[in-house]
Amino acid sequence: MPPHASAAPHIPVLIGPLIQAVAPVHGTWLDGTLGAGGYARALLEAGAERVIGVDRDPLALQMARDWGAGYGDRLRLVQGTFSDLDSHAGGVLDGGALDGVVLDLGVSSMQLDEAARGFSFTRDGPLDMRMSQEGPSAADLVNTATEARLADILFHYGEERAARRIARAIVAARAEAPIETTLELAEIVARCLPRPKPGQIHPATRSFQAIRIAVNAEFEELAAGLEAAERALGPGGALAVVTFHSLEDRVVKRFLQLRSGQTGGGSRHAPAVTPEPARFALISRRAIAPDPAEIAANPRARSAKLRVARRTDAAAGPVERAALGLPAPALSGDR
C-alpha cells in the first residue's frame, strides 16, 4: 500500500489548543492547507457548519474525496493556493464572510513519505518538491540557478551558514552531470558539512527546506495568504496559523503585531511603521507551543507554534511587505 493510501488517522499538530483558543467553533471555516484533512475534520467535529478545504496539491483533494464523503455538503473542496483564499471563499459564500481560517504551514507527511514527490533527503526519488505538481521543479532550480542565487536561497531560506560552500559544490557537480535525484543532492550537501553527532539533524535538512521554499514561493504565498485572510474574515472571525520554523513564525508574528496595532519600535528585520486601525485582536500575545505529551506522541510537533487572532470590524488593507520580516529573496520577488 503506498504511503498516501494509509487509512491511519492523521492527527494535526496543536489541534487541541487551536480548538480551545477559537471556541466556540461555528459557521464557515476555510482550511487553506488541507493536506490529509486533520484540521478540517476536527473543525467539522467541533461544530463548524461548513469547511472549505483548499490545497494546491491534487493528491490531497483526491484523498479528501474518500474521507470527506461522509460530511456531504459540509465539506467543499477547492484546488488552489491559500493566497487566493478570499476568492475561493467568495465562490462558496456568495459574498459572505468567513468565520475562521486555519493555515498549517508544514509539509504534509504524505508529501514527505512518498519518494516520488522529491521532498525527502532520506528517500531516493526525482528532485521535484512541487506542491502543486506544476511549474519549475527543484531539479530545474538546482541545475540552472547561478551560484550566487543558490547561495542566497540557502542562506536566507534555510539559514545555512555553509551556503556559499554548498552552492559552489552544487555548481561543480552539475557541471559533470545534471543533479536529478534527492539522494544525489543530499550527498553533495552532506560532503560540505561535518558529520552530524548523534541527535543532530541531517546535514541536508536546511538546504532541502530552502530549496522547497524557493520552488513553491512559500513566503510570497504566506504574505499574500495572510492579507487574503484579513479580507475574507468577518468581524469576530478567527485566524489560526501553525508554523514549523522560525522564519515562518517571524512573518506571522510580525503580521499580527502590525494588524493588531502592536508595532513596537521596529527591528533590523522590520522597520518601524505608522500605526493603523487594528484589523485583528490577539487571542494570545505569545505563540502557543505543544505540551510534552503531544511532542512525545508526535515528534513532528516539536518545533510547531500556533498564533491566533480575531478579526475586528476595521476595513482590510494592504500590508507593507518590507515590514513583515520576509527573507531577502522573497522581498526581491526572485524565484
HUHU-V545649 format. One record per residue. RES is the residue in three letters. SS is DSSP state (helix for helix, strand for strand, loop for the rest). PSI is psi as a letter, one per 20 degrees, with the letter a starting at -180 (NA if undefined). D_LAST is the distance of its C-alpha to the last C-alpha in Angstrom with 2 decimals. Layout:
RES | SS | PSI | D_LAST
RES | SS | PSI | D_LAST
This chain:
MET | loop | p | 35.94
PRO | loop | q | 32.13
PRO | helix | h | 30.54
HIS | helix | i | 29.19
ALA | helix | j | 32.72
SER | loop | q | 34.34
ALA | loop | j | 36.60
ALA | loop | p | 36.38
PRO | loop | q | 35.54
HIS | loop | p | 32.20
ILE | loop | o | 32.89
PRO | loop | q | 30.08
VAL | loop | p | 29.50
LEU | loop | k | 31.43
ILE | helix | h | 32.76
GLY | helix | g | 36.24
PRO | helix | h | 35.25
LEU | helix | g | 32.91
ILE | helix | h | 35.74
GLN | helix | g | 38.13
ALA | helix | h | 35.97
VAL | helix | j | 35.51
ALA | loop | q | 39.03
PRO | loop | q | 40.60
VAL | loop | p | 38.03
HIS | loop | r | 38.74
GLY | loop | b | 37.47
THR | strand | p | 34.13
TRP | strand | q | 31.13
LEU | strand | p | 27.58
ASP | strand | o | 25.98
GLY | loop | i | 22.27
THR | loop | m | 21.49
LEU | loop | g | 24.52
GLY | loop | c | 24.07
ALA | loop | j | 27.61
GLY | loop | j | 29.08
GLY | helix | g | 30.63
TYR | helix | g | 29.95
ALA | helix | g | 30.83
ARG | helix | g | 34.08
ALA | helix | h | 34.98
LEU | helix | g | 34.57
LEU | helix | g | 36.71
GLU | helix | h | 39.32
ALA | helix | i | 39.35
GLY | loop | i | 40.28
ALA | loop | p | 37.36
GLU | loop | h | 38.80
ARG | strand | q | 35.54
VAL | strand | p | 32.01
ILE | strand | o | 29.09
GLY | strand | o | 26.92
VAL | strand | p | 23.27
ASP | strand | q | 20.87
ARG | loop | i | 18.06
ASP | loop | o | 19.59
PRO | helix | h | 22.49
LEU | helix | h | 24.37
ALA | helix | g | 24.77
LEU | helix | h | 26.34
GLN | helix | g | 28.48
MET | helix | g | 29.85
ALA | helix | h | 30.45
ARG | helix | h | 32.70
ASP | helix | g | 35.11
TRP | helix | h | 35.30
GLY | helix | i | 34.88
ALA | helix | h | 37.76
GLY | helix | i | 40.25
TYR | helix | i | 38.76
GLY | helix | c | 39.27
ASP | helix | i | 38.02
ARG | helix | i | 37.11
LEU | strand | p | 33.75
ARG | strand | p | 31.45
LEU | strand | p | 28.40
VAL | strand | p | 25.29
GLN | strand | p | 22.24
GLY | loop | a | 19.17
THR | loop | q | 16.77
PHE | helix | i | 18.36
SER | helix | i | 16.41
ASP | helix | k | 18.99
LEU | helix | h | 21.85
ASP | helix | h | 24.09
SER | helix | g | 24.04
HIS | helix | g | 24.78
ALA | helix | g | 27.58
GLY | helix | h | 28.96
GLY | helix | h | 29.45
VAL | helix | h | 31.65
LEU | helix | i | 33.38
ASP | loop | l | 34.29
GLY | loop | i | 33.27
GLY | loop | r | 34.36
ALA | loop | q | 32.58
LEU | strand | q | 31.39
ASP | strand | i | 33.46
GLY | strand | q | 30.69
VAL | strand | p | 27.06
VAL | strand | p | 26.07
LEU | strand | p | 22.63
ASP | strand | o | 22.52
LEU | loop | j | 19.11
GLY | loop | q | 20.08
VAL | loop | p | 19.34
SER | loop | q | 22.45
SER | helix | h | 25.11
MET | helix | h | 25.24
GLN | helix | g | 21.68
LEU | helix | h | 22.50
ASP | helix | h | 25.94
GLU | loop | o | 25.11
ALA | helix | h | 24.27
ALA | helix | i | 23.01
ARG | helix | i | 19.97
GLY | loop | k | 18.75
PHE | loop | h | 18.09
SER | loop | p | 21.16
PHE | loop | j | 21.89
THR | loop | i | 25.58
ARG | loop | p | 25.71
ASP | loop | p | 25.15
GLY | loop | r | 23.08
PRO | strand | q | 20.38
LEU | loop | n | 17.04
ASP | loop | f | 15.37
MET | loop | j | 14.27
ARG | loop | o | 13.30
MET | loop | h | 15.18
SER | loop | i | 15.68
GLN | loop | k | 16.50
GLU | loop | q | 14.63
GLY | loop | a | 11.61
PRO | loop | p | 9.91
SER | loop | r | 11.48
ALA | helix | h | 11.42
ALA | helix | g | 13.72
ASP | helix | g | 11.52
LEU | helix | g | 8.94
VAL | helix | h | 12.08
ASN | helix | i | 13.98
THR | helix | h | 11.96
ALA | loop | q | 9.71
THR | loop | r | 12.02
GLU | helix | h | 14.13
ALA | helix | g | 13.14
ARG | helix | g | 9.40
LEU | helix | g | 10.68
ALA | helix | h | 13.26
ASP | helix | g | 11.18
ILE | helix | g | 9.29
LEU | helix | h | 12.82
PHE | helix | g | 14.57
HIS | helix | h | 12.84
TYR | helix | h | 11.94
GLY | helix | i | 14.97
GLU | loop | l | 17.33
GLU | loop | o | 18.26
ARG | loop | h | 20.80
ALA | loop | k | 20.87
ALA | helix | g | 17.18
ARG | helix | g | 18.22
ARG | helix | g | 20.92
ILE | helix | g | 18.85
ALA | helix | g | 16.15
ARG | helix | g | 19.22
ALA | helix | h | 20.80
ILE | helix | g | 17.91
VAL | helix | g | 17.91
ALA | helix | g | 21.72
ALA | helix | g | 21.92
ARG | helix | i | 19.76
ALA | helix | h | 21.96
GLU | helix | g | 24.83
ALA | loop | q | 23.34
PRO | loop | q | 20.05
ILE | loop | o | 19.08
GLU | loop | i | 19.60
THR | strand | r | 20.86
THR | helix | g | 20.25
LEU | helix | h | 23.40
GLU | helix | g | 22.61
LEU | helix | g | 19.49
ALA | helix | h | 21.52
GLU | helix | h | 24.34
ILE | helix | g | 22.36
VAL | helix | g | 21.11
ALA | helix | h | 24.64
ARG | helix | i | 26.29
CYS | loop | i | 24.51
LEU | loop | q | 25.88
PRO | loop | q | 29.43
ARG | loop | p | 30.91
PRO | loop | q | 30.54
LYS | loop | r | 33.77
PRO | loop | p | 35.10
GLY | loop | i | 33.27
GLN | loop | q | 30.07
ILE | loop | q | 26.70
HIS | loop | q | 25.55
PRO | loop | h | 23.98
ALA | loop | i | 20.77
THR | helix | g | 20.32
ARG | helix | h | 17.94
SER | helix | g | 15.81
PHE | helix | h | 15.61
GLN | helix | g | 14.79
ALA | helix | g | 11.85
ILE | helix | g | 10.42
ARG | helix | g | 11.37
ILE | helix | g | 9.73
ALA | helix | g | 6.21
VAL | helix | h | 7.29
ASN | loop | j | 8.82
ALA | loop | l | 6.83
GLU | helix | h | 10.29
PHE | helix | h | 10.74
GLU | helix | g | 9.76
GLU | helix | g | 12.10
LEU | helix | g | 14.62
ALA | helix | g | 15.08
ALA | helix | h | 15.49
GLY | helix | h | 17.68
LEU | helix | g | 19.93
GLU | helix | g | 20.49
ALA | helix | h | 21.28
ALA | helix | g | 23.71
GLU | helix | g | 25.42
ARG | helix | h | 25.99
ALA | helix | h | 27.22
LEU | strand | p | 29.59
GLY | strand | r | 33.18
PRO | strand | p | 35.26
GLY | strand | i | 35.90
GLY | strand | q | 33.02
ALA | strand | q | 31.36
LEU | strand | p | 27.74
ALA | strand | p | 27.35
VAL | strand | p | 24.18
VAL | strand | p | 24.24
THR | strand | r | 21.76
PHE | loop | i | 21.79
HIS | loop | r | 20.35
SER | helix | h | 20.84
LEU | helix | g | 17.34
GLU | helix | g | 17.43
ASP | helix | h | 21.07
ARG | helix | g | 20.59
VAL | helix | g | 18.45
VAL | helix | g | 21.00
LYS | helix | g | 23.88
ARG | helix | g | 22.85
PHE | helix | g | 22.27
LEU | helix | h | 25.73
GLN | helix | g | 27.32
LEU | helix | g | 26.22
ARG | helix | i | 27.21
SER | loop | j | 30.50
GLY | loop | j | 31.52
GLN | loop | m | 31.24
THR | loop | h | 29.19
GLY | loop | b | 31.14
GLY | loop | j | 30.78
GLY | loop | r | 27.07
SER | loop | a | 25.64
ARG | loop | h | 23.59
HIS | loop | h | 20.49
ALA | loop | o | 21.59
PRO | loop | q | 24.11
ALA | loop | q | 27.22
VAL | loop | r | 27.20
THR | loop | p | 30.12
PRO | loop | q | 31.23
GLU | loop | r | 31.03
PRO | loop | p | 33.05
ALA | loop | p | 32.26
ARG | loop | i | 30.31
PHE | strand | q | 30.67
ALA | strand | p | 33.43
LEU | strand | p | 32.55
ILE | loop | h | 34.48
SER | loop | p | 33.99
ARG | loop | h | 33.19
ARG | loop | q | 32.01
ALA | loop | q | 29.69
ILE | strand | p | 31.75
ALA | strand | q | 31.63
PRO | loop | q | 33.18
ASP | loop | r | 36.77
PRO | helix | h | 38.09
ALA | helix | g | 39.35
GLU | helix | h | 35.98
ILE | helix | g | 34.37
ALA | helix | h | 37.27
ALA | helix | h | 36.89
ASN | loop | n | 33.08
PRO | helix | h | 31.57
ARG | helix | h | 28.04
ALA | helix | i | 29.07
ARG | helix | g | 29.61
SER | helix | j | 26.43
ALA | loop | q | 26.22
LYS | strand | q | 26.75
LEU | strand | p | 27.73
ARG | strand | p | 27.62
VAL | strand | p | 29.62
ALA | strand | r | 30.54
ARG | strand | q | 32.49
ARG | strand | p | 31.76
THR | loop | a | 34.23
ASP | loop | j | 35.44
ALA | loop | q | 33.54
ALA | loop | q | 31.44
ALA | loop | q | 27.70
GLY | loop | r | 25.44
PRO | loop | q | 21.96
VAL | loop | p | 20.72
GLU | loop | o | 19.66
ARG | helix | h | 16.21
ALA | helix | h | 17.20
ALA | helix | i | 20.16
LEU | helix | i | 18.44
GLY | loop | k | 17.59
LEU | loop | q | 13.83
PRO | loop | q | 12.33
ALA | helix | g | 11.28
PRO | helix | h | 7.47
ALA | helix | h | 7.80
LEU | helix | h | 10.42
SER | helix | i | 8.77
GLY | loop | j | 6.26
ASP | loop | o | 3.78
ARG | loop | NA | 0.00
